[in-house]
């Protein structure tokens, strides 16, 4: 059995690799839209 070193250990994924540079902004906008729709009694826009 081999020891796991920092060279072979998978890096922890802080952000999903498919997120892209605008993921945080998109997530924030989706959350704000969901909150607004809930406040106004509208159905969810993005099927959440």
C-alpha positions, -999 to 999 in steps of 0.1 A, spaced: 0 0 0 14 34 -9 12 65 12 -9 94 0 12 124 -5 3 160 -14 14 151 -50 -11 122 -53 -40 134 -31 -69 150 -49 -71 187 -43 -102 197 -22 -127 214 -45 -135 248 -30 -156 256 -60 -172 232 -85 -149 230 -116 -177 237 -140 -187 269 -121 -167 294 -142 -157 329 -132 -192 343 -128 -207 315 -106 -208 335 -74 -226 364 -92 -250 340 -109 -257 323 -76 -264 356 -59 -287 368 -86 -306 335 -85 -310 337 -47 -321 374 -49 -347 365 -76 -360 336 -56 -363 358 -25 -381 385 -45 -405 360 -61 -413 345 -27 -419 379 -12 -443 389 -40 -461 355 -40 -449 346 -75 -439 310 -85 -402 303 -85 -386 315 -117 -359 288 -119 -377 258 -107 -360 257 -73 
